[in-house]
Amino acid sequence: MAKKRKIPQRKCVVTNEMKPKKELIRIVRNKEGEVFVDPTGKKNGRGAYLSNDIAVIEKAEKTGILNRQLDAEIGPSVYEELKRFVEGHTDEQ
């Protein structure tokens, strides 16, 4: 019998729920201090994960939790990109 592969789990920084990595969106701060959405989940840098959910992203924006998690100033453009990402990826996969 084939061994079932372990699904990598990550924690959403807003809801604190553990979820399969592919249900979350990774946001990265690289060494240069740039913050961006990492759809591949493989870029180098300090990463934080958010649930693929508009409400969670809006909450993250209001509370500024990503600023604390990534120790960086996160501009509105990052949140815009996250929202576009969620809207474009709701039913896919």
C-alpha positions in Angstrom: 0.0 0.0 0.0 1.4 3.4 -1.0 2.1 5.7 1.9 -0.1 8.7 1.9 2.0 11.8 1.5 1.8 14.2 4.3 0.2 17.5 3.3 2.2 20.5 4.4 0.2 22.5 6.8 0.7 26.2 7.6 -1.0 28.6 10.0 -3.0 31.6 8.8 -1.7 34.6 10.8 -5.2 36.1 11.0 -7.4 33.1 12.0 -4.6 31.0 13.6 -6.0 27.9 11.8 -3.8 25.2 10.5 -4.6 24.6 6.8 -3.0 22.8 3.9 -0.4 25.1 2.4 -2.2 25.3 -1.0 -5.3 26.8 0.6 -3.3 29.7 1.9 -1.6 32.6 0.2 2.1 33.3 1.1 3.3 36.9 1.6 7.1 37.3 1.6 9.5 40.0 2.8 12.9 39.6 1.1 16.3 40.8 2.3 15.8 44.1 0.5 12.7 44.7 2.6 10.3 44.3 -0.4 7.0 42.7 0.5 5.0 40.8 -2.2 2.6 38.0 -2.8 4.3 34.7 -3.5 1.8 32.4 -5.4 4.5 29.7 -5.8 5.2 29.6 -2.0 8.9 29.1 -2.9 10.5 32.5 -2.8 13.3 33.2 -0.3 12.5 35.5 2.6 10.3 35.8 5.7 6.9 34.4 4.9 3.5 34.7 6.4 0.4 32.9 5.3 -3.2 34.1 4.9 -6.3 32.2 4.3 -7.6 32.5 0.7 -10.5 34.5 1.8 -11.4 38.2 1.2 -12.7 38.7 4.8 -9.4 37.4 6.2 -7.4 39.7 3.9 -9.5 42.7 4.9 -9.0 41.9 8.6 -5.3 41.6 8.0 -5.3 45.0 6.4 -7.3 46.6 9.3 -5.3 45.0 12.1 -1.9 45.5 10.5 -0.9 41.9 11.5 1.3 41.4 8.5 3.3 44.5 9.4 4.1 42.8 12.7 4.6 39.3 11.3 6.9 40.4 8.6 8.4 43.3 10.5 7.8 45.6 7.5 5.6 48.4 6.3 2.9 46.8 4.0 1.4 49.2 1.5 -2.1 49.1 0.1 -0.8 47.7 -3.2 0.1 44.4 -1.5 -3.5 44.1 -0.1 -4.9 45.0 -3.6 -2.8 42.3 -5.1 -4.0 39.8 -2.4 -7.6 40.7 -3.1 -7.2 40.3 -6.8 -5.4 37.0 -6.2 -8.3 35.7 -4.0 -11.0 36.9 -6.5 -9.2 35.2 -9.3 -8.6 31.9 -7.5 -11.8 31.2 -5.6 -13.0 28.1 -7.4 -9.8 26.9 -9.1 -7.4 24.1 -8.0 
